[in-house]
Amino acid sequence: MGIHSDVYEFAARAGAFEGFVYRRDGIDAPSLSKWVEHLEKGYRSLPPEVRKELQNLSDGTIGRAIRSLVPAISEEDEIIKKLRGMIGGKMPDSADDFSRVR
């Protein structure tokens, strides 16, 4: 695949993940493990210059997902640790913080 396809695939998966966990009760953390592994793999496969350009947008999407998950699962859960590993800057203040940082 080309870089544009890789960016699209990562962004689509991240957005779907954020939507899936948003304000959801009864999250089964182990069922999310594979999804987070795919997110992490997609993120790491992007070239550094692409990640840098998309980082603030990714921080928002992944950060809102983290904000949704933390009340349901432990901050120390491996899923949260992997997601935090994809944050390069400031996380949103809440799952509802859709402000865009430029």
N, CA, C and O atoms as CSV, one atom per row, in Angstrom:
chain,resi,resn,atom,element,x,y,z
A,1,MET,N,N,0.835,-1.190,0.000
A,1,MET,CA,C,0.000,0.000,0.000
A,1,MET,C,C,0.873,1.245,0.000
A,1,MET,O,O,2.016,1.218,0.457
A,2,GLY,N,N,0.327,2.321,-0.512
A,2,GLY,CA,C,1.031,3.593,-0.499
A,2,GLY,C,C,0.787,4.337,0.801
A,2,GLY,O,O,-0.039,3.931,1.619
A,3,ILE,N,N,1.508,5.421,0.980
A,3,ILE,CA,C,1.427,6.193,2.215
A,3,ILE,C,C,0.028,6.743,2.442
A,3,ILE,O,O,-0.439,6.801,3.579
A,4,HIS,N,N,-0.645,7.149,1.367
A,4,HIS,CA,C,-1.997,7.696,1.527
A,4,HIS,C,C,-2.958,6.633,2.056
A,4,HIS,O,O,-3.809,6.920,2.898
A,5,SER,N,N,-2.820,5.435,1.568
A,5,SER,CA,C,-3.651,4.326,2.061
A,5,SER,C,C,-3.332,4.018,3.515
A,5,SER,O,O,-4.233,3.740,4.306
A,6,ASP,N,N,-2.059,4.065,3.867
A,6,ASP,CA,C,-1.659,3.801,5.258
A,6,ASP,C,C,-2.225,4.858,6.206
A,6,ASP,O,O,-2.702,4.536,7.294
A,7,VAL,N,N,-2.169,6.118,5.784
A,7,VAL,CA,C,-2.715,7.204,6.606
A,7,VAL,C,C,-4.221,7.019,6.758
A,7,VAL,O,O,-4.759,7.127,7.859
A,8,TYR,N,N,-4.893,6.740,5.653
A,8,TYR,CA,C,-6.339,6.553,5.707
A,8,TYR,C,C,-6.701,5.388,6.623
A,8,TYR,O,O,-7.611,5.503,7.443
A,9,GLU,N,N,-6.007,4.289,6.490
A,9,GLU,CA,C,-6.317,3.113,7.309
A,9,GLU,C,C,-6.116,3.401,8.793
A,9,GLU,O,O,-6.960,3.033,9.610
A,10,PHE,N,N,-5.023,4.046,9.149
A,10,PHE,CA,C,-4.800,4.386,10.555
A,10,PHE,C,C,-5.900,5.326,11.051
A,10,PHE,O,O,-6.483,5.098,12.111
A,11,ALA,N,N,-6.179,6.373,10.291
A,11,ALA,CA,C,-7.170,7.366,10.711
A,11,ALA,C,C,-8.561,6.741,10.844
A,11,ALA,O,O,-9.288,7.039,11.792
A,12,ALA,N,N,-8.925,5.892,9.911
A,12,ALA,CA,C,-10.238,5.244,9.975
A,12,ALA,C,C,-10.342,4.341,11.198
A,12,ALA,O,O,-11.360,4.343,11.890
A,13,ARG,N,N,-9.306,3.580,11.459
A,13,ARG,CA,C,-9.320,2.697,12.632
A,13,ARG,C,C,-9.344,3.489,13.932
A,13,ARG,O,O,-10.059,3.134,14.869
A,14,ALA,N,N,-8.562,4.563,13.984
A,14,ALA,CA,C,-8.533,5.382,15.196
A,14,ALA,C,C,-9.891,6.038,15.434
A,14,ALA,O,O,-10.380,6.064,16.563
A,15,GLY,N,N,-10.494,6.561,14.385
A,15,GLY,CA,C,-11.804,7.193,14.521
A,15,GLY,C,C,-12.884,6.199,14.908
A,15,GLY,O,O,-13.746,6.503,15.732
A,16,ALA,N,N,-12.842,5.021,14.323
A,16,ALA,CA,C,-13.813,3.979,14.676
A,16,ALA,C,C,-13.633,3.558,16.131
A,16,ALA,O,O,-14.609,3.342,16.849
A,17,PHE,N,N,-12.387,3.444,16.552
A,17,PHE,CA,C,-12.102,3.061,17.939
A,17,PHE,C,C,-12.640,4.115,18.899
A,17,PHE,O,O,-13.299,3.789,19.887
A,18,GLU,N,N,-12.355,5.384,18.603
A,18,GLU,CA,C,-12.844,6.467,19.451
A,18,GLU,C,C,-14.371,6.413,19.553
A,18,GLU,O,O,-14.925,6.529,20.646
A,19,GLY,N,N,-15.037,6.241,18.436
A,19,GLY,CA,C,-16.491,6.174,18.440
A,19,GLY,C,C,-17.023,4.967,19.201
A,19,GLY,O,O,-18.050,5.052,19.873
A,20,PHE,N,N,-16.333,3.864,19.096
A,20,PHE,CA,C,-16.776,2.641,19.775
A,20,PHE,C,C,-16.692,2.762,21.291
A,20,PHE,O,O,-17.585,2.291,21.996
A,21,VAL,N,N,-15.640,3.383,21.800
A,21,VAL,CA,C,-15.466,3.452,23.260
A,21,VAL,C,C,-16.108,4.690,23.877
A,21,VAL,O,O,-16.193,4.783,25.101
A,22,TYR,N,N,-16.560,5.641,23.064
A,22,TYR,CA,C,-17.100,6.902,23.568
A,22,TYR,C,C,-18.281,6.655,24.506
A,22,TYR,O,O,-19.325,6.137,24.109
A,23,ARG,N,N,-18.071,7.049,25.779
A,23,ARG,CA,C,-19.111,6.986,26.807
A,23,ARG,C,C,-19.809,5.636,26.879
A,23,ARG,O,O,-21.004,5.567,27.167
A,24,ARG,N,N,-19.083,4.581,26.625
A,24,ARG,CA,C,-19.663,3.234,26.627
A,24,ARG,C,C,-19.516,2.608,28.012
A,24,ARG,O,O,-18.439,2.631,28.609
A,25,ASP,N,N,-20.605,2.056,28.504
A,25,ASP,CA,C,-20.589,1.313,29.755
A,25,ASP,C,C,-20.241,-0.142,29.471
A,25,ASP,O,O,-20.486,-0.649,28.376
A,26,GLY,N,N,-19.673,-0.796,30.456
A,26,GLY,CA,C,-19.394,-2.222,30.353
A,26,GLY,C,C,-18.361,-2.597,29.312
A,26,GLY,O,O,-18.502,-3.604,28.617
A,27,ILE,N,N,-17.333,-1.794,29.208
A,27,ILE,CA,C,-16.261,-2.091,28.237
A,27,ILE,C,C,-15.495,-3.322,28.690
A,27,ILE,O,O,-15.076,-3.428,29.842
A,28,ASP,N,N,-15.323,-4.238,27.767
A,28,ASP,CA,C,-14.556,-5.453,28.015
A,28,ASP,C,C,-13.153,-5.222,27.448
A,28,ASP,O,O,-12.900,-5.444,26.264
A,29,ALA,N,N,-12.252,-4.774,28.320
A,29,ALA,CA,C,-10.908,-4.382,27.884
A,29,ALA,C,C,-10.197,-5.449,27.054
A,29,ALA,O,O,-9.605,-5.112,26.029
A,30,PRO,N,N,-10.230,-6.721,27.454
A,30,PRO,CA,C,-9.520,-7.712,26.640
A,30,PRO,C,C,-10.010,-7.780,25.188
A,30,PRO,O,O,-9.237,-8.105,24.287
A,31,SER,N,N,-11.270,-7.479,24.968
A,31,SER,CA,C,-11.787,-7.529,23.591
A,31,SER,C,C,-11.227,-6.395,22.732
A,31,SER,O,O,-11.310,-6.451,21.506
A,32,LEU,N,N,-10.661,-5.374,23.360
A,32,LEU,CA,C,-10.093,-4.243,22.634
A,32,LEU,C,C,-8.615,-4.431,22.303
A,32,LEU,O,O,-8.052,-3.669,21.518
A,33,SER,N,N,-8.000,-5.425,22.891
A,33,SER,CA,C,-6.546,-5.620,22.743
A,33,SER,C,C,-6.103,-5.713,21.295
A,33,SER,O,O,-5.151,-5.042,20.897
A,34,LYS,N,N,-6.771,-6.528,20.504
A,34,LYS,CA,C,-6.374,-6.720,19.105
A,34,LYS,C,C,-6.536,-5.411,18.326
A,34,LYS,O,O,-5.696,-5.065,17.495
A,35,TRP,N,N,-7.615,-4.698,18.602
A,35,TRP,CA,C,-7.864,-3.433,17.925
A,35,TRP,C,C,-6.736,-2.447,18.223
A,35,TRP,O,O,-6.221,-1.790,17.319
A,36,VAL,N,N,-6.358,-2.350,19.493
A,36,VAL,CA,C,-5.289,-1.430,19.883
A,36,VAL,C,C,-3.954,-1.869,19.280
A,36,VAL,O,O,-3.147,-1.024,18.893
A,37,GLU,N,N,-3.714,-3.164,19.197
A,37,GLU,CA,C,-2.489,-3.656,18.545
A,37,GLU,C,C,-2.444,-3.203,17.094
A,37,GLU,O,O,-1.396,-2.774,16.613
A,38,HIS,N,N,-3.569,-3.292,16.390
A,38,HIS,CA,C,-3.615,-2.852,14.989
A,38,HIS,C,C,-3.413,-1.341,14.878
A,38,HIS,O,O,-2.730,-0.866,13.970
A,39,LEU,N,N,-4.013,-0.587,15.811
A,39,LEU,CA,C,-3.797,0.868,15.819
A,39,LEU,C,C,-2.326,1.196,15.996
A,39,LEU,O,O,-1.759,2.006,15.263
A,40,GLU,N,N,-1.718,0.550,16.986
A,40,GLU,CA,C,-0.314,0.806,17.283
A,40,GLU,C,C,0.570,0.442,16.089
A,40,GLU,O,O,1.488,1.185,15.744
A,41,LYS,N,N,0.295,-0.686,15.469
A,41,LYS,CA,C,1.074,-1.119,14.296
A,41,LYS,C,C,0.916,-0.106,13.155
A,41,LYS,O,O,1.894,0.251,12.497
A,42,GLY,N,N,-0.314,0.352,12.928
A,42,GLY,CA,C,-0.546,1.333,11.872
A,42,GLY,C,C,0.156,2.648,12.156
A,42,GLY,O,O,0.739,3.253,11.257
A,43,TYR,N,N,0.101,3.086,13.395
A,43,TYR,CA,C,0.758,4.324,13.803
A,43,TYR,C,C,2.270,4.206,13.614
A,43,TYR,O,O,2.895,5.092,13.030
A,44,ARG,N,N,2.845,3.138,14.096
A,44,ARG,CA,C,4.307,2.953,14.014
A,44,ARG,C,C,4.787,2.762,12.574
A,44,ARG,O,O,5.946,3.043,12.270
A,45,SER,N,N,3.916,2.292,11.691
A,45,SER,CA,C,4.332,2.055,10.304
A,45,SER,C,C,4.368,3.344,9.483
A,45,SER,O,O,4.941,3.374,8.394
A,46,LEU,N,N,3.755,4.407,10.007
A,46,LEU,CA,C,3.803,5.677,9.283
A,46,LEU,C,C,5.207,6.272,9.393
A,46,LEU,O,O,5.827,6.202,10.454
A,47,PRO,N,N,5.703,6.849,8.319
A,47,PRO,CA,C,7.021,7.496,8.387
A,47,PRO,C,C,7.014,8.621,9.420
A,47,PRO,O,O,5.989,9.274,9.613
A,48,PRO,N,N,8.144,8.854,10.085
A,48,PRO,CA,C,8.215,9.884,11.132
A,48,PRO,C,C,7.708,11.258,10.690
A,48,PRO,O,O,7.051,11.952,11.467
A,49,GLU,N,N,8.004,11.653,9.458
A,49,GLU,CA,C,7.557,12.970,9.008
A,49,GLU,C,C,6.034,13.028,8.855
A,49,GLU,O,O,5.431,14.086,9.037
A,50,VAL,N,N,5.422,11.907,8.524
A,50,VAL,CA,C,3.960,11.839,8.417
A,50,VAL,C,C,3.339,11.860,9.810
A,50,VAL,O,O,2.373,12.583,10.057
A,51,ARG,N,N,3.896,11.070,10.711
A,51,ARG,CA,C,3.396,11.076,12.096
A,51,ARG,C,C,3.477,12.481,12.682
A,51,ARG,O,O,2.553,12.938,13.355
A,52,LYS,N,N,4.595,13.164,12.419
A,52,LYS,CA,C,4.764,14.521,12.952
A,52,LYS,C,C,3.664,15.445,12.434
A,52,LYS,O,O,3.109,16.241,13.192
A,53,GLU,N,N,3.354,15.338,11.161
A,53,GLU,CA,C,2.332,16.195,10.568
A,53,GLU,C,C,0.933,15.883,11.114
A,53,GLU,O,O,0.112,16.787,11.268
A,54,LEU,N,N,0.667,14.632,11.399
A,54,LEU,CA,C,-0.657,14.212,11.864
A,54,LEU,C,C,-0.777,14.126,13.378
A,54,LEU,O,O,-1.866,13.882,13.897
A,55,GLN,N,N,0.320,14.319,14.090
A,55,GLN,CA,C,0.357,14.025,15.526
A,55,GLN,C,C,-0.720,14.755,16.326
A,55,GLN,O,O,-1.391,14.133,17.149
A,56,ASN,N,N,-0.900,16.045,16.107
A,56,ASN,CA,C,-1.883,16.756,16.927
A,56,ASN,C,C,-3.299,16.241,16.677
A,56,ASN,O,O,-4.113,16.206,17.600
A,57,LEU,N,N,-3.600,15.844,15.453
A,57,LEU,CA,C,-4.914,15.266,15.152
A,57,LEU,C,C,-5.054,13.889,15.797
A,57,LEU,O,O,-6.092,13.554,16.369
A,58,SER,N,N,-4.002,13.112,15.694
A,58,SER,CA,C,-3.991,11.785,16.318
A,58,SER,C,C,-4.100,11.903,17.840
A,58,SER,O,O,-4.819,11.133,18.476
A,59,ASP,N,N,-3.386,12.866,18.417
A,59,ASP,CA,C,-3.467,13.087,19.871
A,59,ASP,C,C,-4.914,13.338,20.295
A,59,ASP,O,O,-5.352,12.862,21.342
A,60,GLY,N,N,-5.649,14.086,19.477
A,60,GLY,CA,C,-7.043,14.360,19.795
A,60,GLY,C,C,-7.897,13.103,19.753
A,60,GLY,O,O,-8.643,12.821,20.690
A,61,THR,N,N,-7.788,12.355,18.676
A,61,THR,CA,C,-8.607,11.158,18.515
A,61,THR,C,C,-8.257,10.097,19.547
A,61,THR,O,O,-9.138,9.584,20.237
A,62,ILE,N,N,-6.986,9.770,19.654
A,62,ILE,CA,C,-6.555,8.746,20.615
A,62,ILE,C,C,-6.761,9.249,22.042
A,62,ILE,O,O,-7.150,8.479,22.920
A,63,GLY,N,N,-6.506,10.524,22.276
A,63,GLY,CA,C,-6.676,11.098,23.608
A,63,GLY,C,C,-8.123,11.048,24.083
A,63,GLY,O,O,-8.383,10.736,25.246
A,64,ARG,N,N,-9.067,11.352,23.191
A,64,ARG,CA,C,-10.479,11.260,23.572
A,64,ARG,C,C,-10.869,9.820,23.872
A,64,ARG,O,O,-11.664,9.560,24.775
A,65,ALA,N,N,-10.307,8.887,23.114
A,65,ALA,CA,C,-10.565,7.468,23.399
A,65,ALA,C,C,-10.035,7.099,24.781
A,65,ALA,O,O,-10.712,6.408,25.542
A,66,ILE,N,N,-8.840,7.553,25.106
A,66,ILE,CA,C,-8.274,7.293,26.442
A,66,ILE,C,C,-9.184,7.883,27.508
A,66,ILE,O,O,-9.483,7.222,28.502
A,67,ARG,N,N,-9.625,9.119,27.312
A,67,ARG,CA,C,-10.510,9.773,28.295
A,67,ARG,C,C,-11.809,8.982,28.480
A,67,ARG,O,O,-12.358,8.947,29.581
A,68,SER,N,N,-12.297,8.357,27.426
A,68,SER,CA,C,-13.500,7.519,27.544
A,68,SER,C,C,-13.218,6.215,28.277
A,68,SER,O,O,-14.060,5.716,29.023
A,69,LEU,N,N,-12.024,5.670,28.056
A,69,LEU,CA,C,-11.688,4.360,28.623
A,69,LEU,C,C,-11.277,4.398,30.090
A,69,LEU,O,O,-11.594,3.475,30.840
A,70,VAL,N,N,-10.578,5.449,30.512
A,70,VAL,CA,C,-10.011,5.486,31.863
A,70,VAL,C,C,-11.057,5.273,32.961
A,70,VAL,O,O,-10.758,4.577,33.931
A,71,PRO,N,N,-12.261,5.830,32.863
A,71,PRO,CA,C,-13.243,5.539,33.918
A,71,PRO,C,C,-13.669,4.064,33.958
A,71,PRO,O,O,-14.113,3.569,34.994
A,72,ALA,N,N,-13.531,3.375,32.833
A,72,ALA,CA,C,-13.996,1.989,32.746
A,72,ALA,C,C,-12.913,0.955,33.046
A,72,ALA,O,O,-13.199,-0.131,33.551
A,73,ILE,N,N,-11.671,1.306,32.730
A,73,ILE,CA,C,-10.567,0.365,32.981
A,73,ILE,C,C,-9.434,1.117,33.673
A,73,ILE,O,O,-9.391,2.347,33.661
A,74,SER,N,N,-8.552,0.389,34.253
A,74,SER,CA,C,-7.455,0.971,35.018
A,74,SER,C,C,-6.514,1.785,34.139
A,74,SER,O,O,-6.239,1.429,32.993
A,75,GLU,N,N,-6.036,2.871,34.697
A,75,GLU,CA,C,-5.016,3.696,34.042
A,75,GLU,C,C,-3.768,2.864,33.744
A,75,GLU,O,O,-3.014,3.171,32.821
A,76,GLU,N,N,-3.560,1.815,34.532
A,76,GLU,CA,C,-2.390,0.957,34.384
A,76,GLU,C,C,-2.604,-0.200,33.404
A,76,GLU,O,O,-1.690,-0.991,33.172
A,77,ASP,N,N,-3.783,-0.301,32.840
A,77,ASP,CA,C,-4.072,-1.369,31.886
A,77,ASP,C,C,-3.157,-1.237,30.671
A,77,ASP,O,O,-2.833,-0.127,30.248
A,78,GLU,N,N,-2.754,-2.347,30.126
A,78,GLU,CA,C,-1.853,-2.369,28.972
A,78,GLU,C,C,-2.441,-1.611,27.776
A,78,GLU,O,O,-1.705,-0.989,27.010
A,79,ILE,N,N,-3.742,-1.664,27.622
A,79,ILE,CA,C,-4.396,-0.943,26.525
A,79,ILE,C,C,-4.147,0.554,26.654
A,79,ILE,O,O,-3.799,1.212,25.674
A,80,ILE,N,N,-4.321,1.091,27.842
A,80,ILE,CA,C,-4.103,2.526,28.069
A,80,ILE,C,C,-2.636,2.867,27.837
A,80,ILE,O,O,-2.325,3.893,27.231
A,81,LYS,N,N,-1.744,2.024,28.308
A,81,LYS,CA,C,-0.307,2.274,28.101
A,81,LYS,C,C,0.040,2.322,26.618
A,81,LYS,O,O,0.790,3.196,26.185
A,82,LYS,N,N,-0.503,1.385,25.835
A,82,LYS,CA,C,-0.226,1.371,24.394
A,82,LYS,C,C,-0.801,2.606,23.720
A,82,LYS,O,O,-0.153,3.209,22.864
A,83,LEU,N,N,-2.015,2.985,24.103
A,83,LEU,CA,C,-2.621,4.181,23.520
A,83,LEU,C,C,-1.823,5.428,23.883
A,83,LEU,O,O,-1.598,6.288,23.032
A,84,ARG,N,N,-1.396,5.533,25.129
A,84,ARG,CA,C,-0.588,6.691,25.553
A,84,ARG,C,C,0.736,6.748,24.786
A,84,ARG,O,O,1.288,7.828,24.577
A,85,GLY,N,N,1.238,5.599,24.374
A,85,GLY,CA,C,2.467,5.563,23.592
A,85,GLY,C,C,2.331,6.197,22.224
A,85,GLY,O,O,3.329,6.471,21.556
A,86,MET,N,N,1.092,6.433,21.804
A,86,MET,CA,C,0.846,7.085,20.515
A,86,MET,C,C,0.559,8.574,20.675
A,86,MET,O,O,0.341,9.273,19.685
A,87,ILE,N,N,0.558,9.060,21.904
A,87,ILE,CA,C,0.317,10.482,22.171
A,87,ILE,C,C,1.665,11.198,22.168
A,87,ILE,O,O,2.593,10.791,22.867
A,88,GLY,N,N,1.765,12.243,21.394
A,88,GLY,CA,C,3.025,12.973,21.306
A,88,GLY,C,C,2.962,14.367,21.885
A,88,GLY,O,O,3.989,15.027,22.046
A,89,GLY,N,N,1.770,14.817,22.196
A,89,GLY,CA,C,1.602,16.174,22.712
A,89,GLY,C,C,0.545,16.196,23.797
A,89,GLY,O,O,0.483,15.308,24.648
A,90,LYS,N,N,-0.283,17.223,23.753
A,90,LYS,CA,C,-1.316,17.411,24.761
A,90,LYS,C,C,-2.560,16.592,24.410
A,90,LYS,O,O,-3.046,16.618,23.280
A,91,MET,N,N,-3.049,15.877,25.398
A,91,MET,CA,C,-4.292,15.131,25.232
A,91,MET,C,C,-5.471,16.062,25.461
A,91,MET,O,O,-5.345,17.042,26.195
A,92,PRO,N,N,-6.610,15.776,24.849
A,92,PRO,CA,C,-7.820,16.555,25.153
A,92,PRO,C,C,-8.155,16.443,26.640
A,92,PRO,O,O,-7.807,15.462,27.297
A,93,ASP,N,N,-8.835,17.464,27.153
A,93,ASP,CA,C,-9.198,17.476,28.564
A,93,ASP,C,C,-10.302,16.480,28.903
A,93,ASP,O,O,-10.419,16.041,30.047
A,94,SER,N,N,-11.111,16.124,27.907
A,94,SER,CA,C,-12.204,15.185,28.144
A,94,SER,C,C,-12.517,14.438,26.856
A,94,SER,O,O,-11.981,14.749,25.792
A,95,ALA,N,N,-13.389,13.454,26.971
A,95,ALA,CA,C,-13.831,12.713,25.784
A,95,ALA,C,C,-14.672,13.590,24.875
A,95,ALA,O,O,-14.890,13.255,23.711
A,96,ASP,N,N,-15.144,14.708,25.398
A,96,ASP,CA,C,-15.989,15.630,24.625
A,96,ASP,C,C,-15.230,16.843,24.098
A,96,ASP,O,O,-15.838,17.748,23.527
A,97,ASP,N,N,-13.919,16.876,24.281
A,97,ASP,CA,C,-13.105,18.010,23.851
A,97,ASP,C,C,-12.699,17.829,22.389
A,97,ASP,O,O,-11.757,17.102,22.070
A,98,PHE,N,N,-13.437,18.510,21.510
A,98,PHE,CA,C,-13.173,18.391,20.088
A,98,PHE,C,C,-12.471,19.614,19.530
A,98,PHE,O,O,-12.467,19.839,18.320
A,99,SER,N,N,-11.871,20.412,20.421
A,99,SER,CA,C,-11.139,21.575,19.947
A,99,SER,C,C,-9.916,21.109,19.171
A,99,SER,O,O,-9.299,20.103,19.520
A,100,ARG,N,N,-9.579,21.820,18.150
A,100,ARG,CA,C,-8.452,21.432,17.290
A,100,ARG,C,C,-7.258,22.303,17.605
A,100,ARG,O,O,-7.340,23.531,17.562
A,101,VAL,N,N,-6.157,21.667,17.919
A,101,VAL,CA,C,-4.904,22.370,18.187
A,101,VAL,C,C,-4.132,22.419,16.870
A,101,VAL,O,O,-3.971,21.404,16.192
A,102,ARG,N,N,-3.668,23.588,16.528
A,102,ARG,CA,C,-2.896,23.716,15.271
A,102,ARG,C,C,-1.434,23.818,15.567
A,102,ARG,O,O,-0.624,23.932,14.646
